[in-house]
């Protein structure tokens, strides 16, 4: 159990609404759907109403600093079945990267791989008190796109399981290219934070607003225990077509 999962949830009941692709950019086709992730009839490009409003606010802030640039949404709402699919896929990828065979793993090997995976992926818990952030409709994975439609180089791809994914990985690097990566990550964080989002401690691309992780981070920042999660696991009745 991660520290933020102890934060109480008081869901405000906001619906899940579609992210329009006119103000921000949406990755098409969606990366996890291409892999066969079981979305069913559900689109990944949905957010809670308040979270979507904040995303558009962040886009407006970006426009002020970099005219023509857009926030590109890589992923947003993630049903539990998709969370489970991606965690299992990532686990197998990491097993194979070590030259191991999944069917012959020892308990220690399995534990070592999973410890690395859950630095970047939330456990697909069925417990309504500990929902994965993306399953609340309050978390999203984003990057930046220039006015010419080029995806900005952040120094590592989204979802990479490595130290390069940590937000400040390139902060102390002496090379100009690495410093540019850090500048891009800093810009993304600044525009998202200006709209109220908070960045995942281990992932330069993951931001949330109103979920348990966000509330835990706000408590750490303010030393105030009043922050609660506004969004829990999104149920079917919150879906707006």
N, C-alpha and C positions, 0 to 999 in steps of 0.2 A: 504494500500500500504506500502510495506516495503522499508526502505531507499535505498537498493541496486537496486530497480526496477526503480529508476530515472536515472540510468547510461545509457548513449546512447549506442546503439548497432550498430556496423559496421561489419556485418558478412563477414568473409573472404571466405566463400563458400567452405570450406573443406568438403569432403564427409564423410559420416558415414561408418565406416569399421568394420568388425567383430573382436572381441577379441578372439585370438587363445588361447586354453586351455592348450598349452604346456609350456608356460613361466609362466603363472599365473594360479590360480585355479578358476574355475567357479562353483558356487553352482548349483547342478543339483539334481532334477528338479528345475526350477526357482520358488522361493517362491510365487510370485504373479500370475504366470500362474497356479499354483496349486489351488489358490483361485478362479480362473475363470476370472482373469483380461483380458480385451478385447484387446489383442495384435494383433489379426488377423494374418497376414503373417509376422509381424515384430518381430524380435528377440530382447530381452532386452540386449543382450550382444554385443552391438555396441557402438562405440565412434567416435568422430571426429578424423581424422588422427593424428593431432598434440597432442591430448589428449592421444591417445593410445601410441604414441611414448614416452610421458612423463611417462605413467604408466609402461612401460617396463624399463625405466630408473630408476624409483623408485624400481622396482623389483631387478635390478642390485645392487642398493645401499643396499637393504635388504640382498642380498646374501653375500655382503662383511661383514656385521655385524653379520648375523645369517646364516651361510652356510646351505643350504637345505631348508630353510624356503621359503614360498611363500605368496604373497599377494592373498587373496581370494576375488573375486568379487561377491558380493551379488546381486547387481543391477547396471545397467548403463542407457542406453537409455530408456526413458519412454514416449510413446505417450500421448497426452493430455487425451484421453479416459481412459487410465490406471491411470493417475494422478487423474482424477475425481473419478474413481472407488475406489481407495485406500483412498482418502480423505473421501469419503462418508462412506466407511467401518470403517475407524478409528473413525469417528464421532459417528457412531452407537455403536461401542465398548465402547467408553467413556461414552455414555449415559447409556448403560446397566450396566457399572461398578458402576455407581452412584445409580443404582436401579430405574432409571427413565424409562418412556415409550416415545419413539420418537414421537408418534402421539399426545401426550398430553403436550409436552414441552411448557413452557412459552417463551416469547421472551427473557427474562433475562437468563433463563436456556440455551437456544440455543446459545446465545451470549457467555456465560461462557464456554460452552464446545468447541465452535469453537475457542475461544481465546487460549485455551490450545492446540488444534489440530494444529493450524497454527504456533505454536512454532517449530513444527517438520515437517510439511507438507506445501509445497507451494500451494497457491490457484491455481486451474487449469484454469488459465486465457486464454481466446481466443485472447486477445490483443497481437499482435506480438511485441509490445513494452515492454511487461511484461511477458515473457515466464517462466514457471516453470523451474528451473535449469536442471532437468533431461531431459526435452524435448528439450534441446539444443544439447545433445550429448556431453556435456562438464563436466558433473557431474557424480559421481559414488559413490556407497556405498561399502566399503571394510572392511576386517578384516585381520587377520594373521593366517597362518597355519604352523605348525612345520614340520620338516623334516620327521616325522613319519605319517603325514597326520592328526594330531589332530588340531582342530580349537582352537586357543588361547582364553582363558577366559578373556574377557574385563570387566567383572563385571556387564554387562547388555546386553541383546540381541539387535541386530539392530532393529530399529523402535519402541523401547519401549518409550511410552509417559510418562516420569517421569524425575525427577531431576537427576537420575542416568545416564541418557544419556548425560548430559553435560560433555564436555571433561575433565574438571578438578574436577569432582565431588569427586574423591577419593584422591585428592592431599594432603589434610590435615588430612586424616584418619590415626590413630595411628597403626592400625592392619597390620601385615605383608601381609596378603592376599589382603587387600585393596590396599596396597602400590604396590603389584605386578600388580594389575589391572592398576594402574596409570602408572607403568613402561611400560606395554604393549601398552597402549594408546599413551604414549610419543614416543615409538619406531615407531609406525605406523605413527604418525604425522611427525616425523623426516625424515623418508624415503620418504614420499609423498612430504613434503616441499622441500626436496633436489632436486626434479624433477620439482619444480615450482608450485605444487598444494597448495591450501589453504583450511583449514578445516572449516566446518560450525561452527559458534559460539555455537550452541546448541546440536550438534550431533558429537560424537567421530568418527563415521564411514563415514561421508559424506565429500567428497573432490571435488573440482572443479578447473578448469583451463581455463580461457578465457571467462567465462560467466559473467553476471552482478554482481553476488555475489563476484566472484574472483576480478573483477575490483574495486568494492567498498572497499574490504578489502585492496587491494594494495594502494588505495588512502588514506585509514586510516593509513597505515603503513608509507607511504612516504610523506604524506601531499602534494601530487602532483596530480593535476586534469587531467593529461594527459592520465591516464589509461581509456580505453574504453573496452567494451565487444567485443571480436572477434567472438563470436558465439551467434546467436539468435535461434529462434525455428527452428528445423531441418525439412525441407520439404521433400516430397517424392522423389524429383529429386536428393537429396543428397545421396540417399541410394545406396550403392554398394553391390551387391549380391555376 
